[in-house]
Amino acid sequence: MNSEASLPIAPAAPRARRSAQASVRWGARVVTVGGDAPVRVQSMTNTDTVDAIGTAIQVKELALAGSELVRITVNTPEAAQQVPYIREQLDRMGVDVPLIGDFHYNGHRLLTEFPDCAQALSKYRINPGNVGKGDKKDRQFAQMIEAALKWDKPVRIGVNWGSLDQELLAQLMDENARRAVPWEGRQVMYEALITSAIQSARLAEELGMRHEQVLLSCKVSGVQDLIAVYRELARRCDYPLHLGLTEAGMATKGTVASSVAMGILLQEGIGDTIRVSLTPQPGESRTQEVVIAAEILQALGLRSFVPSVTACPGCGRTTSTTFQELAKQIDDYLRAQMPVWRVKYPGVEKMKVAVMGCIVNGPGESKHADIGISLPGTGETPAAPVFIDGQKALTLRGDNIANEFHALVENYIEKRFGAMTNDAGLALHDE
């Protein structure tokens, strides 16, 4: 045996996070962010906030998809007037997801002039790059913090490199010009992002905000830029950090960029809440950004949101599309049921299902899953063994394999996770 293999290989795992813990509330719902809380998924609507019904419907869709915090644009007096009605509609629908108000340029006025809006929101996002210029900047920033204090709301100091504080950037560029060996322009930009965020956070604390109720973000569009900025931001402070690319892009590009950047940082223990900022394809649901955010966390083993479906990519052995169709059908079904199952079948989100296409890896992968099926490949005997809890349970044959396996999955969930619910109910009743 190779002497280098005398010690076991340690499994990879994300590092523990180091941050304070914020609390974002609406009614009895409390979403903790940071500290020992799980990494939270959040999203943002793209409706016109003036359309209270349309916005409430989209917020509900995002919440049902798994978004634990939802941000809405509050950019005009008309939008601010509608925020309480959006909150009211959500409460009527039984959707208690906290709402975050996204403010730029005039947030100080809107939070002051529309107290019902300020009260209906659960958190405020403040961009220090556009709260005002010159002597107005600190005064208008202070007005927003005063509203947060009055209504006991946490704030996110959200810096973007597309709307960076130009006065601060000019100051840092002047300082850089005086260095014996000047930094590169990109490095000055990094410093401006981090300095703006931390200085604003400290000013908020000086005005009365509790340390743990201030969250930070420094968003950029490039993967390597995001990694560089957040590594240093995490090194310099312990504020809860909101993680995400500011403009990830469309479809595959946005998904890959977000997954790579956030995957690296989360593995290093950096990031307490995430948002995947996708540009939707025409006709695509806004909920796609929530699905991808949840998949990133689930892939890293940080959280479980929905039962995972393992399926092979297919090859010359699997000329039939049956396994592809069945895998999609099962995956779609599991996701659609999760809003109900989260309550009815606690723990079901950790279940693993395998839908494999031939005998090479099919039986092995199916044994590793809670329930799995190995469909016949090209030239194989037309039989599909089903494995349950690692053991071969039965073999399906004929033209109705897909429906029969679907029924087996439903029965498995009811027996395993329904029994857990019943046991918990009996135990509670016995007490």
C-alpha positions as CSV (number, residue, x, y, z in Angstrom):
1,M,0.0,0.0,0.0
2,N,1.2,3.5,-0.8
3,S,2.5,5.1,2.5
4,E,0.9,8.4,1.5
5,A,-2.5,6.8,1.8
6,S,-2.0,5.8,5.5
7,L,-4.3,8.6,6.7
8,P,-7.9,8.9,5.6
9,I,-8.8,11.7,3.1
10,A,-10.8,14.4,4.9
11,P,-14.1,15.2,3.3
12,A,-14.4,18.7,1.9
13,A,-16.7,21.1,3.8
14,P,-17.4,24.8,3.8
15,R,-15.6,26.7,6.6
16,A,-17.6,28.0,9.5
17,R,-18.8,31.6,9.0
18,R,-17.8,34.4,11.2
19,S,-20.3,37.2,11.5
20,A,-22.8,38.9,13.7
21,Q,-26.5,37.9,13.4
22,A,-29.2,40.2,12.2
23,S,-33.0,39.6,12.6
24,V,-35.4,40.5,9.9
25,R,-39.0,40.4,11.1
26,W,-42.6,40.5,10.0
27,G,-45.2,39.6,12.6
28,A,-44.3,36.3,14.1
29,R,-41.9,35.5,11.2
30,V,-38.2,36.0,12.1
31,V,-35.5,35.4,9.5
32,T,-32.1,35.4,11.1
33,V,-29.1,36.3,8.9
34,G,-25.5,35.6,9.9
35,G,-24.0,34.0,13.0
36,D,-25.2,30.4,13.3
37,A,-28.2,30.9,10.9
38,P,-28.3,29.1,7.6
39,V,-27.3,31.0,4.5
40,R,-30.5,32.7,3.5
41,V,-32.0,32.9,-0.1
42,Q,-33.4,36.2,-1.2
43,S,-34.7,37.6,-4.5
44,M,-36.1,40.8,-6.0
45,T,-39.3,41.6,-7.9
46,N,-39.2,43.1,-11.3
47,T,-42.8,44.4,-11.3
48,D,-43.7,48.1,-11.1
49,T,-44.3,48.5,-7.3
50,V,-47.2,50.9,-8.1
51,D,-49.0,47.7,-9.3
52,A,-49.7,46.4,-5.8
53,I,-51.6,43.3,-6.9
54,G,-49.0,42.3,-9.5
55,T,-46.2,42.9,-7.1
56,A,-47.9,40.9,-4.3
57,I,-48.5,38.0,-6.6
58,Q,-44.8,37.9,-7.7
59,V,-43.7,38.2,-4.1
60,K,-45.9,35.2,-3.3
61,E,-44.4,33.2,-6.2
62,L,-40.9,34.0,-5.1
63,A,-41.7,33.1,-1.5
64,L,-43.3,29.8,-2.5
65,A,-40.2,29.0,-4.6
66,G,-38.1,29.3,-1.5
67,S,-37.1,33.0,-1.2
68,E,-36.9,33.8,2.5
69,L,-36.5,37.6,1.9
70,V,-37.9,39.6,-1.0
71,R,-36.8,43.0,-2.1
72,I,-39.0,45.5,-3.9
73,T,-38.2,48.8,-5.6
74,V,-39.4,51.9,-3.7
75,N,-38.4,54.7,-6.1
76,T,-41.4,57.2,-6.2
77,P,-44.0,58.5,-3.9
78,E,-46.6,56.5,-5.8
79,A,-44.5,53.3,-5.1
80,A,-44.1,54.2,-1.4
81,Q,-47.9,54.6,-1.1
82,Q,-48.5,51.1,-2.4
83,V,-46.1,49.3,-0.1
84,P,-48.6,49.0,2.8
85,Y,-51.2,47.6,0.4
86,I,-48.7,45.0,-1.0
87,R,-48.0,44.0,2.6
88,E,-51.7,43.8,3.3
89,Q,-52.3,41.6,0.2
90,L,-49.5,39.3,1.2
91,D,-50.9,39.0,4.8
92,R,-54.3,38.1,3.4
93,M,-52.8,35.4,1.3
94,G,-50.9,34.0,4.4
95,V,-47.5,35.0,3.0
96,D,-45.4,36.3,5.8
97,V,-42.1,36.7,3.9
98,P,-40.3,39.9,5.0
99,L,-40.2,42.7,2.5
100,I,-37.0,44.8,1.9
101,G,-37.3,48.3,0.5
102,D,-34.7,49.1,-2.2
103,F,-34.0,52.8,-2.0
104,H,-31.9,55.1,-4.2
105,Y,-31.6,58.9,-4.4
106,N,-34.8,59.8,-2.6
107,G,-35.0,57.2,0.2
108,H,-34.6,59.8,2.9
109,R,-37.8,61.6,1.7
110,L,-39.8,58.5,1.1
111,L,-39.1,56.9,4.5
112,T,-39.9,60.2,6.2
113,E,-43.0,61.2,4.2
114,F,-44.6,57.8,4.1
115,P,-44.4,56.3,7.6
116,D,-46.8,53.5,6.6
117,C,-44.3,52.4,4.0
118,A,-41.4,52.5,6.4
119,Q,-43.4,50.4,8.9
120,A,-44.6,47.8,6.4
121,L,-41.1,47.1,5.2
122,S,-38.9,44.7,7.3
123,K,-35.5,46.0,6.1
124,Y,-34.1,48.9,4.2
125,R,-31.4,48.8,1.5
126,I,-29.3,52.0,1.4
127,N,-26.8,52.7,-1.4
128,P,-24.2,55.1,0.0
129,G,-23.2,56.0,-3.5
130,N,-26.5,57.9,-4.2
131,V,-27.9,59.1,-0.9
132,G,-26.7,62.6,-1.7
133,K,-23.6,64.8,-2.5
134,G,-21.6,67.2,-0.4
135,D,-23.0,68.3,2.9
136,K,-26.4,66.7,2.0
137,K,-24.9,63.2,2.0
138,D,-24.5,62.6,5.7
139,R,-27.8,64.4,6.5
140,Q,-29.8,62.4,4.1
141,F,-28.1,59.1,5.2
142,A,-28.9,60.0,8.8
143,Q,-32.6,60.5,7.9
144,M,-32.8,56.9,6.6
145,I,-31.1,55.6,9.7
146,E,-33.5,57.6,11.9
147,A,-36.4,55.8,10.1
148,A,-34.7,52.5,10.7
149,L,-34.3,53.3,14.4
150,K,-37.8,54.6,14.8
151,W,-39.4,51.5,13.3
152,D,-36.7,49.1,14.6
153,K,-35.6,47.9,11.1
154,P,-32.2,46.5,10.1
155,V,-30.5,48.0,7.1
156,R,-28.2,46.8,4.4
157,I,-25.5,49.2,3.3
158,G,-25.3,48.1,-0.3
159,V,-22.4,49.4,-2.4
160,N,-22.3,48.9,-6.2
161,W,-19.3,49.6,-8.3
162,G,-21.7,51.0,-10.9
163,S,-22.9,53.7,-8.5
164,L,-19.9,54.2,-6.3
165,D,-19.5,57.3,-4.1
166,Q,-17.5,59.5,-6.6
167,E,-16.2,61.8,-3.9
168,L,-14.7,58.9,-2.0
169,L,-13.3,57.4,-5.2
170,A,-11.7,60.7,-6.1
171,Q,-10.1,61.0,-2.7
172,L,-8.7,57.5,-2.8
173,M,-7.3,58.1,-6.3
174,D,-5.6,61.2,-5.1
175,E,-4.1,59.3,-2.2
176,N,-3.0,56.6,-4.6
177,A,-1.3,59.1,-6.9
178,R,1.0,60.1,-4.0
179,R,2.1,56.5,-3.3
180,A,5.7,55.6,-4.2
181,V,4.3,52.7,-6.1
182,P,0.7,53.4,-7.0
183,W,-1.9,50.7,-7.0
184,E,-3.6,49.6,-10.2
185,G,-6.9,51.3,-10.9
186,R,-8.9,48.2,-10.2
187,Q,-7.3,47.9,-6.8
188,V,-8.3,51.4,-5.9
189,M,-11.8,50.5,-7.0
190,Y,-11.8,47.5,-4.6
191,E,-10.7,49.8,-1.8
192,A,-13.3,52.3,-2.5
193,L,-16.1,49.7,-2.4
194,I,-14.9,48.3,0.9
195,T,-14.2,51.7,2.5
196,S,-17.6,53.0,1.5
197,A,-19.4,50.1,3.0
198,I,-17.5,50.0,6.3
199,Q,-17.5,53.7,6.8
200,S,-21.2,53.9,6.2
201,A,-21.8,51.0,8.6
202,R,-19.8,52.7,11.3
203,L,-21.7,56.0,10.7
204,A,-25.0,54.1,11.1
205,E,-23.8,52.7,14.4
206,E,-22.7,56.2,15.6
207,L,-26.3,57.3,14.8
208,G,-27.7,54.5,17.0
209,M,-28.0,51.3,14.9
210,R,-27.0,48.1,16.7
211,H,-23.9,46.5,15.2
212,E,-25.7,43.3,14.3
213,Q,-28.6,45.0,12.6
214,V,-26.3,46.4,9.9
215,L,-25.6,44.2,6.9
216,L,-23.1,44.9,4.1
217,S,-22.7,44.2,0.4
218,C,-20.1,45.3,-2.2
219,K,-21.5,44.1,-5.5
220,V,-19.6,43.9,-8.8
221,S,-20.2,42.1,-12.0
222,G,-17.0,40.1,-12.5
223,V,-16.4,36.8,-10.8
224,Q,-12.7,37.4,-9.8
225,D,-13.6,40.9,-8.7
226,L,-16.3,39.7,-6.4
227,I,-14.0,37.1,-4.8
228,A,-11.2,39.6,-4.2
229,V,-13.6,42.2,-2.7
230,Y,-15.5,39.9,-0.4
231,R,-12.4,38.1,0.9
232,E,-11.1,41.4,2.1
233,L,-14.4,42.7,3.3
234,A,-14.9,39.5,5.4
235,R,-11.3,40.0,6.8
236,R,-12.0,43.5,7.9
237,C,-15.4,43.2,9.5
238,D,-17.9,40.8,11.0
239,Y,-21.1,42.4,9.7
240,P,-23.5,39.9,8.1
241,L,-22.7,39.9,4.4
242,H,-25.2,39.9,1.4
243,L,-23.5,38.1,-1.5
244,G,-24.1,38.3,-5.2
245,L,-23.0,39.6,-8.5
246,T,-24.7,42.9,-9.3
247,E,-25.5,42.0,-12.9
248,A,-24.8,38.3,-13.4
249,G,-26.4,38.2,-16.9
250,M,-28.8,36.0,-18.7
251,A,-29.5,32.2,-18.6
252,T,-26.4,30.1,-18.7
253,K,-23.9,33.0,-18.3
254,G,-25.6,34.4,-15.3
255,T,-26.1,31.0,-13.7
256,V,-22.5,29.9,-14.2
257,A,-21.0,33.2,-13.1
258,S,-23.1,33.3,-9.9
259,S,-22.5,29.7,-9.1
260,V,-18.7,29.9,-9.5
261,A,-18.3,33.2,-7.6
262,M,-20.6,32.4,-4.7
263,G,-19.6,28.8,-4.6
264,I,-15.9,29.7,-4.0
265,L,-16.8,32.4,-1.3
266,L,-19.4,30.2,0.5
267,Q,-16.9,27.4,0.6
268,E,-14.5,29.8,2.4
269,G,-17.2,30.7,4.9
270,I,-18.0,34.1,3.4
271,G,-21.6,35.1,2.8
272,D,-24.7,35.0,5.0
273,T,-27.5,35.7,2.5
274,I,-27.3,35.3,-1.3
275,R,-29.2,36.5,-4.4
276,V,-28.7,35.4,-7.9
277,S,-29.3,38.4,-10.1
278,L,-30.4,36.9,-13.3
279,T,-31.8,38.7,-16.4
280,P,-34.9,36.7,-17.1
281,Q,-35.4,35.2,-20.6
282,P,-38.5,36.5,-22.3
283,G,-41.4,34.8,-20.7
284,E,-39.3,33.1,-18.0
285,S,-40.5,33.1,-14.4
286,R,-38.7,35.4,-12.0
287,T,-38.5,32.4,-9.6
288,Q,-35.6,31.0,-11.6
289,E,-33.2,33.1,-9.6
290,V,-34.5,31.5,-6.4
291,V,-34.2,28.0,-7.8
292,I,-30.5,28.6,-8.7
293,A,-29.7,30.2,-5.4
294,A,-31.1,27.2,-3.6
295,E,-29.3,24.8,-5.9
296,I,-26.0,26.5,-5.1
297,L,-26.5,26.1,-1.4
298,Q,-27.7,22.5,-1.8
299,A,-24.8,21.6,-4.0
300,L,-22.4,22.8,-1.4
301,G,-24.2,20.8,1.3
302,L,-25.0,24.0,3.2
303,R,-28.8,23.5,3.0
304,S,-31.5,21.2,1.6
305,F,-34.5,22.7,-0.1
306,V,-36.0,20.0,-2.4
307,P,-35.3,16.3,-2.9
308,S,-32.4,15.9,-5.3
309,V,-32.8,13.9,-8.4
310,T,-29.7,12.2,-9.8
311,A,-29.8,11.4,-13.5
312,C,-27.1,10.3,-15.9
313,P,-26.2,12.5,-18.8
314,G,-26.9,9.8,-21.4
315,C,-24.6,8.2,-23.9
316,G,-24.7,5.7,-26.8
317,R,-26.0,3.1,-24.4
318,T,-29.1,5.2,-23.7
319,T,-30.6,6.1,-27.0
320,S,-34.1,6.1,-25.5
321,T,-35.2,9.3,-23.9
322,T,-37.4,7.5,-21.3
323,F,-35.0,8.2,-18.5
324,Q,-34.6,11.9,-19.4
325,E,-38.4,12.3,-19.5
326,L,-38.9,10.4,-16.2
327,A,-36.1,12.4,-14.5
328,K,-37.7,15.7,-15.5
329,Q,-41.2,14.5,-14.6
330,I,-40.1,13.5,-11.1
331,D,-38.0,16.6,-10.6
332,D,-40.8,18.9,-11.6
333,Y,-43.3,17.0,-9.4
334,L,-41.1,17.2,-6.3
335,R,-40.5,20.9,-6.8
336,A,-44.2,21.6,-7.3
337,Q,-45.1,19.8,-4.1
338,M,-42.5,21.3,-1.8
339,P,-44.7,24.3,-0.6
340,V,-47.1,21.7,0.9
341,W,-44.5,19.0,1.7
342,R,-42.4,21.4,3.8
343,V,-45.2,21.3,6.4
344,K,-46.7,17.9,5.7
345,Y,-43.4,15.9,5.4
346,P,-40.6,17.5,7.4
347,G,-37.2,16.2,6.3
348,V,-38.4,15.3,2.8
349,E,-36.1,18.0,1.3
350,K,-33.1,15.7,2.1
351,M,-34.5,12.8,0.1
352,K,-32.4,11.5,-2.8
353,V,-34.0,10.0,-6.0
354,A,-32.0,8.4,-8.8
355,V,-33.3,7.9,-12.4
356,M,-30.6,6.2,-14.4
357,G,-30.4,5.1,-18.0
358,C,-28.5,1.8,-18.2
359,I,-26.8,-1.0,-16.3
360,V,-23.3,0.6,-16.1
361,N,-24.0,3.0,-13.2
362,G,-27.7,2.6,-12.8
363,P,-27.9,0.0,-10.1
364,G,-25.0,1.5,-8.1
365,E,-26.4,5.0,-8.2
366,S,-29.8,3.7,-7.4
367,K,-28.5,1.9,-4.3
368,H,-26.9,5.2,-3.0
369,A,-30.3,7.0,-3.3
370,D,-33.3,6.7,-1.0
371,I,-35.3,5.4,-4.0
372,G,-33.9,4.8,-7.5
373,I,-34.7,3.2,-10.8
374,S,-32.3,1.8,-13.4
375,L,-34.0,1.9,-16.8
376,P,-32.8,-0.5,-19.5
377,G,-30.3,0.9,-22.0
378,T,-30.0,0.0,-25.7
379,G,-29.9,-3.8,-26.1
380,E,-30.6,-4.5,-22.4
381,T,-33.3,-6.7,-21.1
382,P,-36.5,-4.5,-20.9
383,A,-36.7,-4.5,-17.2
384,A,-36.2,-1.7,-14.6
385,P,-35.0,-2.7,-11.1
386,V,-36.1,-0.3,-8.3
387,F,-34.0,0.1,-5.3
388,I,-35.4,1.4,-2.0
389,D,-33.1,2.3,0.9
390,G,-30.2,0.6,-0.8
391,Q,-31.9,-2.7,-1.4
392,K,-33.5,-4.0,-4.6
393,A,-37.2,-3.9,-3.9
394,L,-38.8,-5.0,-7.2
395,T,-38.5,-4.9,-11.0
396,L,-40.8,-2.9,-13.3
397,R,-41.6,-4.1,-16.8
398,G,-43.9,-3.1,-19.6
399,D,-45.2,0.2,-21.0
400,N,-46.2,1.9,-17.7
401,I,-42.9,2.0,-15.9
402,A,-42.9,5.8,-15.6
403,N,-46.3,6.0,-13.9
404,E,-45.5,3.0,-11.6
405,F,-42.3,4.5,-10.5
406,H,-44.0,7.8,-9.9
407,A,-46.5,6.0,-7.6
408,L,-43.6,4.3,-5.8
409,V,-42.0,7.6,-5.0
410,E,-45.2,9.0,-3.6
411,N,-45.8,5.9,-1.5
412,Y,-42.2,6.1,-0.2
413,I,-42.6,9.7,0.9
414,E,-45.8,9.0,2.6
415,K,-44.5,6.0,4.5
416,R,-41.1,7.5,5.5
417,F,-41.8,11.1,6.1
418,G,-45.5,10.9,6.9
419,A,-44.7,8.4,9.6
420,M,-42.2,10.9,11.0
421,T,-45.0,13.5,11.2
422,N,-47.4,11.0,12.8
423,D,-44.7,9.9,15.4
424,A,-44.1,13.6,16.3
425,G,-47.8,14.2,16.7
426,L,-48.2,11.1,18.9
427,A,-45.3,12.1,21.0
428,L,-46.6,15.6,21.4
429,H,-50.1,14.2,22.3
430,D,-48.6,11.8,24.9
431,E,-46.8,14.6,26.6
